[in-house]
Amino acid sequence: MTAEGIVGQYLALKRESEADLLAMQMGDFYEFFHEDARTVGRELDLKVSERSSGGSSYEMAGIPLSELTPYLRALVERGYRVAVAEQFERGDGDISREIVRVATPGTLLETTSQEARYLASVVEGEGEYGLAFVDVTTGRFHVTSVADAGAVCTELYRFAPTEVLPGPDVRGDDDLLARVGERVETTFTLHATEAFAPGRARHAVREQFGGAPESLAGDLDGAALRAAGAALSYVEETGVGALASVTRLQPYAADDRVDLDATTQRNLELTETMTGAGRSLFETVDHTATSAGRRLLKEWLGRPLRERGELTRRQSAVAALAAAALEREELRERLGEAYDLERLASRSVSGSADAGDLLRVRETLALLPRLVDAVSDAERLADSPVAALLDGPDREAAVSLAGALDEALVDDPPTTVTQGGLLRRGFDDDLDALVERYEANLEWFETLAERERERTGISRLSVDRNKTDGYYVQVPKSAADAVPEEYEGIKTLKNAQRYVTDELNERERELLRLEERRGDLEYDLFCDLRESVAERAELLQDVGRALAELDTLASLAVHAVKHDWTRPDLAEPGVLDVEAGRHPVVETDTEFVPNDLSLSDDRRFLIVTGPNMSGKSTYMRQAALITLLAQVGSFVPARRARVGVVDGIYTRVGALDELAQGRSTFMVEMAELSNILHSATEESLVILDEVGRGTATYDGISIAWAATEYLHNVVGARTLFATHYHELTTLADHLPRVANVHVAVDERGTTEGETNRREGDVTFLRTVEEGATDRSYGVYVADLAGVPGPVVERADEVLAALREERAIEAKGSEREGETVQAVFDLGSGSFRDGAEADGGTAGIDPDDTAPAALDPATEEVVSRLRDVDTSGMTPLEALQFVEDLRGRLADD
């Protein structure tokens, strides 16, 4: 085929595959052409060469056949879909090329990452969305339906798929796709529209599972089924060959799990920190010994349960493992010898497992009876859920398969399955006979040199082999006269001559024939062995999942013992009673001050006040994390804890501008608040760390006030609300289930209206106490942060003046000897006069409480303060700005 023909074939195959890149086999290399060559050269630092033919030129880059896997993995992990075209020789000698697979981010088997690698499918149906998540590396397959786009984002954030297949209706929802893209680093792929059709999806599910899944039998045309069918068809069409590892479909419903929206998962730093520094909750509690256990622990943290029976089972297992220290460490030591059976099952099914993989299957299956015996011999574990966990898999079948693999495989097999030497003697009679003949011929060559030296008397005669000449006899030129007549010269070297004989050539041909027959037979036998393992994929998955769960439970027990965590009592919704609670991450890095927390039916809303940097956020986050850990089945960081099972945890903690999406900080804050007010129920836990701070003071207070009333009166959720709007603390006097708590401060030496910055004057005690506080110590924190002294001093002056003005206003106006104060009427929802005159109520509009008219110079200063953008100022510029304003006031 001409160069133009090869390039044309390349372009045609690429169009057929609809992939981003095409690797086409040409002899011993996979080649990329044109733009693909430039892309691969840039991404993988490969040399790109330019060829000319027939007056046209083209660029190409290649990789050796044997090195396809690492290069393919690197490209796919960068988000590219890569088609692979293999070369085939037809009977007439012609060469054809066909696409055998398309490696995509969601179907890559050759990953080196220990993390789950999900492919997701999203379908919009009538009043619902269907989602399917399949991990071809482990065979896990989860399907659900959710009510709205927000829940779609939550589930995608939870599973973090590497590739998403949006259904036909979802493709046009730019807002949804943008929101997903903001939260999840993924690749969107357009799969065939017909794959999402109800009939075709139903057929795909039935083909895979032998009938409609029971959970979907009543709704075969539902969005969840359409998503499942599309995901299955995509995996099949990519040619990854791992579809048989998807042995079971695991439907789940929203009410099975605790609702954790994407914002909450990020704010609580469950699996990653918001800044990239520090440690996440997962990194803190992870003591797993296996990669499968690590994946499962991360899944548990991201998908807490609501089902009490399962939570109690997990707690009991953790308790038993925590109490049996020696036995626990013995189990963990043995688990350290286990390999990832779920992924090994997928590799076996796909036909990519080598002898080393099957050896790892053998070694891991052989661990099961040893682990069972260790648990049975431990009094504290024998009657615990740990024993039941290991009794789940078919132990007899596991032992049988391990034995079969032990009889078949050598202990140290070669790395490639076509190299030979994979199987033990005695495994197959025909193979043994071939090996004996092969080794007899090989021995003839190994002893030939010695025999020829004795026969010819040439002491420096040698026998060797290379790819060019095959086997040959080499004789020094100085001994050329002693060479027998039957020696035929084939090559002359500087100081030696190489020879062959008829017998040598015939023996070599026989050796090569035996070598080829042995390799073919051994490869066929190995493929049969691998197929027998693939047929037991479900067994491997069962054992692998049991070992992963044991590893996860042991990890939680290790952390509980190490950090003195306690088993929480699972209470009814509405209760959160924690004695000496701690933040699970912060306590590992610093000396931590424990705090109590009490929420009940009569006390459902806490307004948390106190200084900046005093620990309010930590206090609230630890409440959320203790609740979450309890619903994972873990012990919790506290002396004692009663945790009511919640249906969701919702947080609003800080906000970042999303200007690219046209949303400011305040808009993001309000969107998060809106989601909470719409989603939370009376069985939820809500964490609000400031609301309304991104706008004008009166606006902010009004929003925070109204949100508090709504959560208290309408939603009824357990809520912790940290605020610097001290006006909100009065709500405890009017709303029956609202209480105030504050973070205590030691103010020795500090006088009212003054912030003393002498070291030791103000101490943040980190202790949460009942009641409210009316100070935030913001100026003090500004000083700690290094704000220039003149700015801090001026801030002190302004703060003192504002406090004095507020104190005067609080006294109210004198009316016939009575004090008139403005208070908020909960019934009417408006401000009213605190004293009644002439039997009526004097309404006071908040806008009427504005200060008196200012002189022109002061008005100018106020105007400049209102308009200035301090975010772009350096500290020096800010100081100069303040000094300029002071100068204007002084001049006046």
LUMVEX-77978 format. One record per residue (C-alpha): residue in three letters; x, y, z. Coordinates in steps of 0.05 Angstrom, whole numbers, plus 5000, padded with zeros to 4 digits. Each point is the difference from the previous one (the first is absolute). Layout:
% residues N
ALAXYZ
...
***
This chain:
% residues 892
MET500050005000
THR502650694982
ALA501350535053
GLU493850384976
GLY496049365007
ILE502449885070
VAL498450715022
GLY493249954967
GLN498649345036
TYR502150345065
LEU495250584991
ALA494349534980
LEU501049575062
LYS500350615044
ARG493450264972
GLU497049315011
SER502149995073
GLU498050725017
ALA505850005048
ASP504650585016
LEU506249614979
LEU501649374961
ALA505949535012
MET500649574936
GLN504649404998
MET505250004946
GLY504749425010
ASP503450055067
PHE497350705015
TYR493550365013
GLU500150644958
PHE496450675006
PHE499350474941
HIS498850734986
GLU496850395058
ASP499949375042
ALA507549954994
ARG500950725023
THR495349885059
VAL503549365022
GLY506850324991
ARG498050585044
GLU496549585054
LEU505049435004
ASP506450354978
LEU500849564939
LYS504050174939
VAL495650214941
SER503049874931
GLU497850284933
ARG499649554940
SER499150174927
SER496849584946
GLY497250154932
GLY500950755008
SER496350025067
SER502649975071
TYR497249755065
GLU502149975073
MET500449355039
ALA502049765070
GLY500449285023
ILE500649565062
PRO502349285002
LEU494749465005
SER502749775067
GLU499450705030
LEU492850154981
THR497149925070
PRO503950555036
TYR499150494943
LEU492749834993
ARG498950105075
ALA503550674999
LEU495750264943
VAL493549755029
GLU501550285069
ARG500850674965
GLY492849944976
TYR501149744929
ARG495949444968
VAL505049564962
ALA498149494947
VAL504749414988
ALA500349694931
GLU503449324994
GLN503349724938
PHE497649334971
GLU502949584943
ARG494949694954
GLY500949334966
ASP502050344934
GLY505750365035
ASP496550675002
ILE499950415064
SER493750295030
ARG499150435061
GLU494050015047
ILE498250395063
VAL500149515057
ARG498550475058
VAL499150735020
ALA503450175066
THR496250555035
PRO500650345068
GLY494149605027
THR501949324971
LEU507549985012
LEU502149345031
GLU507450135001
THR499750535054
THR505350015054
SER495750425047
GLN496949675060
GLU493950454996
ALA493349784972
ARG499350184926
TYR492750114983
LEU496550104934
ALA493450375011
SER493750054957
VAL494850545012
VAL492949994971
GLU494350495010
GLY493149675003
GLU493150225019
GLY500950375065
GLU506549655018
TYR507249874980
GLY503149314993
LEU507249875017
ALA504449394991
PHE507249925024
VAL504449434976
ASP507249865019
VAL502849524949
THR506349905042
THR496049685056
GLY493249824969
ARG496150455048
PHE493550264969
HIS495450495037
VAL493450274974
THR495250515029
SER494950534983
VAL499750705030
ALA495050564998
ASP503950614974
ALA506350274969
GLY502950185068
ALA499649275022
VAL503449804934
CYS505950465018
THR500249705070
GLU500549284974
LEU505150174947
TYR504250365052
ARG499349405046
PHE502449494949
ALA504850474963
PRO499549644933
THR505750084951
GLU495249994941
VAL492750204994
LEU495049794946
PRO494550544998
GLY493549754972
PRO496650364942
ASP495850465045
VAL505950155046
ARG504750214944
GLY496250664990
ASP500050175074
ASP506150464999
ASP498850225072
LEU500049295027
LEU506249804961
ALA503650645022
ARG498349865073
VAL502649294993
GLY506350254966
GLU501250495058
ARG499949455052
VAL502649384964
GLU506149914957
THR497049584945
THR499349894925
PHE493250064966
THR498949514944
LEU494149984951
HIS497749284995
ALA495149774946
THR493150295012
GLU496649344986
ALA503849675058
PHE495750425048
ALA493449764969
PRO495749605049
GLY499649374957
ARG507349954985
ALA501950165072
ARG495349465026
HIS503249504952
ALA507050185022
VAL498249915074
ARG496649334987
GLU505849754958
GLN504950185055
PHE496249745060
GLY495649474970
GLY493550375012
ALA497550665026
PRO502950185068
GLU494849895053
SER500750725025
LEU498250274931
ALA494949484979
GLY494250475013
ASP502950574960
LEU503649724940
ASP499450664963
GLY502650425057
ALA505850484995
ALA504449565045
LEU499349414953
ARG501550434939
ALA506350255034
ALA502149295018
GLY498849744930
ALA503950574968
ALA506049895046
LEU500149254985
SER499750114924
TYR505650515004
VAL504649525037
GLU498449464949
GLU501350454940
THR506750245025
GLY502549284997
VAL503150025069
GLY497749285010
ALA498450105074
LEU492449984995
ALA499749295028
SER503050265065
VAL493650415011
THR496549425034
ARG494850375042
LEU496150644998
GLN499650395065
PRO494150475000
TYR499750515055
ALA494950525020
ALA500950705027
ASP496849815066
ASP505149455011
ARG505650505008
VAL501350655036
ASP499150584951
LEU506750364993
ASP499850514945
ALA506350194964
THR500950635041
THR499749615065
GLN504849474977
ARG504950554981
ASN498950425063
LEU500949405047
GLU506449804962
LEU498049275000
THR504849754947
GLU504050624981
THR501450685031
MET497550654971
THR506950304996
GLY504049384982
ALA503950065065
GLY498949625064
ARG496349345005
SER493049794983
LEU495649575045
PHE501649404956
GLU507550105004
THR499450075076
VAL496249365014
ASP503249574945
HIS504049435030
THR498149494947
ALA504849464978
THR497149884931
SER498250434940
ALA493049704999
GLY499050185074
ARG502450714985
ARG494850074944
LEU494549735044
LEU501750475058
LYS499650594953
GLU493349754974
TRP497249935071
LEU502050705019
GLY496850294937
ARG493649585007
PRO497949955073
LEU494249545016
ARG493250115032
GLU498449275013
ARG500949865074
GLY500949254994
GLU506150064954
LEU502950575042
THR499349585063
ARG503449414965
ARG505950434980
GLN500550315069
SER500149315032
ALA505549774953
VAL504250625015
ALA498849895075
ALA502349274996
LEU506250174959
ALA501650585047
ALA499749545060
ALA504249444969
ALA506550374989
LEU504749414987
GLU495049644955
ARG498550644963
GLU507350124984
GLU500949284978
LEU494150084952
ARG502850664973
GLU506849684990
ARG496949444959
LEU495750504962
GLY506450354980
GLU501549384958
ALA493450054962
TYR499350274929
ASP494250364968
LEU495549424980
GLU494650444970
ARG504950294950
LEU503349334988
ALA493149724983
SER499050554948
ARG506949894970
SER498549254995
VAL493350124966
SER503050494951
GLY505649524981
SER505550485023
ALA502149625063
ASP506949704996
ALA503049425040
GLY502150475055
ASP492750235007
LEU497649295007
LEU505449875051
ARG497450595040
VAL492949714995
ARG502749345028
GLU503750335057
THR494050445020
LEU494949444997
ALA504749585043
LEU499650535054
LEU492549905011
PRO500349365041
ARG505850275041
LEU496050635016
VAL493949595018
ASP504149565047
ALA503150625033
VAL493150295013
SER497249345025
ASP505749925049
ALA499050705029
GLU494749995055
ARG498350734991
LEU499149934925
ALA496849314992
ASP492950235016
SER500750694969
PRO497850254932
VAL507349914979
ALA499049254998
ALA493550054961
LEU503550464950
LEU505249484983
ASP494849444998
GLY496650354942
PRO504449794941
ASP500049274977
ARG506349785037
GLU500049304969
ALA499850294930
ALA505550505017
VAL504649455028
SER498649574939
LEU501850554950
ALA506250185040
GLY502149274998
ALA498949954925
LEU504350624988
ASP505449735046
GLU500249354961
ALA500550384934
LEU504650595010
VAL507450025016
ASP501950435060
ASP503850524958
PRO496850044931
PRO502850454945
THR496850674988
THR497149844931
VAL495149444987
THR503249804933
GLN507049935028
GLY499049295026
GLY501749715068
LEU493450195031
LEU497449315020
ARG502449475047
ARG502349304979
GLY494449515007
PHE494550504983
ASP499249734928
ASP502949364971
ASP500650264929
LEU503650625024
ASP504749585043
ALA501849574939
LEU501650624959
VAL504150305056
GLU504049365007
ARG501749984926
TYR501550745000
GLU504749955060
ALA503449394970
ASN501550394937
LEU502150605041
GLU504849565039
TRP503149764934
PHE501850724984
GLU502550155071
THR504949414997
LEU502050094927
ALA506050445013
GLU503249525048
ARG498949414953
GLU502950384940
ARG506150235040
GLU501549275017
ARG498849774928
THR503950554964
GLY505350165053
ILE498450754992
SER500250245072
ARG497050694987
LEU494049754960
SER493350275024
VAL492649944982
ASP495250595004
ARG493650284971
ASN497450684976
LYS494150274962
THR503850084935
ASP504049364994
GLY496149525045
TYR504449465032
TYR507249984976
VAL506949735017
GLN505450525009
VAL507449844990
PRO506150465006
LYS503550154934
SER506349715028
ALA496649315003
ALA496950044930
ASP504449424975
ALA496849535052
VAL492850134978
PRO496449374975
GLU497849964928
GLU492549985019
TYR500550705030
GLU497050524954
GLY502450715010
ILE494650535006
LYS503650625027
THR507150255007
LEU501850445059
LYS506550365016
ASN502949445041
ALA495149434990
GLN495849614951
ARG492849765009
TYR497549334973
VAL493849584996
THR498849274983
ASP494149634969
GLU498649665066
LEU500450675037
ASN495050314952
GLU495349415005
ARG500349995076
GLU498750745002
ARG493949944955
GLU497349445045
LEU501350425062
LEU496250594969
ARG494249554981
LEU499649725070
GLU500750705030
GLU494250254957
ARG495649395014
ARG501550045074
GLY498550755002
ASP493449924961
LEU497749425044
GLU502050345065
TYR496550644979
ASP493749624982
LEU500249655068
PHE501250655036
CYS494150334964
ASP495649415022
LEU502550105071
ARG498650754996
GLU493149864973
SER498649535058
VAL501850585047
ALA495650484960
GLU494249525008
ARG500850085075
ALA500150764997
GLU494150055047
LEU503749575051
LEU506150444996
GLN495750625009
ASP496549695061
VAL506649835033
GLY503150674980
ARG494250405028
ALA500149605065
LEU507450135009
ALA499150744983
GLU494550075052
LEU504149645053
ASP505850474983
THR495550625005
LEU497049785067
ALA506949855027
SER502450694977
LEU494350345038
ALA501649585062
VAL507450194997
HIS498250744998
ALA494949935055
VAL505049675047
LYS505750474982
HIS495950645012
ASP495349765055
TRP493650044959
THR493549735028
ARG494249604972
PRO494150474990
ASP492949825019
LEU495450054939
ALA494150425023
GLU493650254970
PRO500250594952
GLY500550675034
VAL505249795052
LEU507350184999
ASP502949945070
VAL507750015002
GLU504350025061
ALA507250244990
GLY499649984925
ARG506050124956
HIS501550154927
PRO502649344970
VAL505350344956
VAL502150605042
GLU501149575063
THR505549614965
ASP504150624985
THR499450425063
GLU498049995073
PHE492450034996
VAL495050295048
PRO493949545002
ASN493050305003
ASP493049755015
LEU494250074954
SER492749905015
LEU494350004950
SER493149705012
ASP492750094981
ASP499750595048
ARG506650294978
ARG500949934925
PHE503450654980
LEU506650275029
ILE502450704984
VAL507549985009
THR503650665013
GLY507050185019
PRO506550294974
ASN503149884932
MET505149435003
SER497149745065
GLY497649334973
LYS492750114982
SER500949674932
THR503849425030
TYR494649905052
MET494549964947
ARG504049584952
GLN501649505054
ALA492549935014
ALA498949844927
LEU505949514997
ILE498049645064
THR493049914970
LEU502949764934
LEU504949515033
ALA494449715042
GLN496149864936
VAL506149684968
GLY500149495056
SER506250295031
PHE501650205071
VAL500350755012
PRO504750505034
ALA496450125065
ARG499549765072
ARG492849824988
ALA495250114942
ARG492749894984
VAL498950144926
GLY493250034968
VAL500049704930
VAL499350564949
ASP497549984928
GLY504850544977
ILE505750455021
TYR500150694968
THR505450535010
ARG501250714978
VAL507150185019
GLY503350584963
ALA499350114926
LEU504350144940
ASP498650444941
GLU497849624938
LEU500850584952
ALA501049554941
GLN492849765011
GLY497750725014
ARG499149895075
SER503050435054
THR501949785070
PHE493350235027
MET496249664944
VAL503549355015
GLU498450095073
MET492650114986
ALA499849414951
GLU502849555055
LEU495150275051
SER494349904951
ASN502049274989
ILE500049885075
LEU493350335012
HIS496949594944
SER503449335016
ALA500649945076
THR494649655041
GLU498749945074
GLU504649394999
SER505850384971
LEU506150345030
VAL501550704974
ILE506650375011
LEU500050754983
ASP506550375008
GLU497950724987
VAL494150194957
GLY499050694970
ARG507150265010
GLY501050134926
THR495150584995
ALA497950635038
THR499249935075
TYR492450105002
ASP499149534941
GLY504549485031
ILE496750025068
SER493149964968
ILE501849384959
ALA503449665059
TRP494050165045
ALA494949744950
ALA504149374985
THR500449855074
GLU492550075008
TYR498749564939
LEU504649455024
HIS497050035069
ASN492650074983
VAL499349654933
VAL505849514989
GLY501449815072
ALA507049744985
ARG505449955053
THR504150614985
LEU506550335023
PHE500650714976
ALA506450405012
THR499250744990
HIS503050685015
TYR493250314996
HIS499050055075
GLU493050264989
LEU498049284984
THR501449775071
THR493550335022
LEU496249474961
ALA501249525058
ASP495150435039
HIS494549924948
LEU501049324966
PRO498849425048
ARG505249514972
VAL505650514989
ALA505850055049
ASN506450405002
VAL507049745011
HIS506550374993
VAL507549874998
ALA503050275064
VAL505550525003
ASP504650205057
GLU500450774998
ARG504650155059
GLY502450714995
THR495250194944
THR495150575013
GLU493350114967
GLY500750324932
GLU507449874996
THR504049454967
ASN506549915037
ARG505149664956
ARG505249875055
GLU501849274998
GLY495749595047
ASP494450525007
VAL495049614958
THR500049254999
PHE495349574958
LEU498149435047
ARG496949564946
THR494749825052
VAL492650034980
GLU495550255054
GLU492650155006
GLY497550694984
ALA501650544949
THR505750494991
ASP499850684968
ARG507350064979
SER503949714942
TYR507050285012
GLY500950124926
VAL504850585011
TYR504249565045
VAL500349464946
ALA501950544948
ASP505850195045
LEU502149275005
ALA499849954925
GLY505050574993
VAL495550574978
PRO504150645006
GLY499850325069
PRO496850664979
VAL494349634967
VAL498849575062
GLU500350605046
ARG495150394957
ALA495549394998
ASP500149995076
GLU497850735000
VAL494449884951
LEU497749385038
ALA499750385065
ALA496050564968
LEU495149514969
ARG499049655066
GLU498750665034
GLU495050204947
ARG496449335006
ALA499850065076
ILE496750694993
GLU495049734950
ALA498549415045
LYS497750485054
GLY494650224953
SER496250655004
GLU496750245064
ARG492449994997
GLU496650185064
GLY505549665039
GLU499749354960
THR505649704958
VAL498049874928
GLN503849454964
ALA499149694932
VAL498949245002
PHE498049504947
ASP493049745004
LEU499949264982
GLY492650014988
SER499750574950
GLY507049924974
SER501650745009
PHE503550465049
ARG495550345052
ASP500850485058
GLY501649655065
ALA495550485040
GLU492850154985
ALA497450724998
ASP492750194998
GLY498249264998
GLY503249914931
THR506449714970
ALA504950474969
GLY503349644941
ILE507350154988
ASP503049884932
PRO507349785002
ASP501750504946
ASP497550555047
THR505649845049
ALA505350304954
PRO504950495033
ALA499050754997
ALA502350414940
LEU507650074994
ASP504150614983
PRO502750034928
ALA507149785017
THR497549405038
GLU495149834944
GLU505850004951
VAL504049535044
VAL494149545009
SER498850014924
ARG507249824986
LEU499849435051
ARG493749744969
ASP502849994929
VAL507149775012
ASP502149304977
THR504949775054
SER501049314969
GLY505050294950
MET503950415051
THR506749845030
PRO500850115075
LEU504050634986
GLU494650274953
ALA494749855052
LEU504050385053
GLN500950594953
PHE492650004985
VAL498150015074
GLU505050555015
ASP497250424944
LEU493049935028
ARG502450185070
GLY503450614971
ARG493650234967
LEU496249935066
ALA505550365038
ASP500150574950
ASP492650085009
***
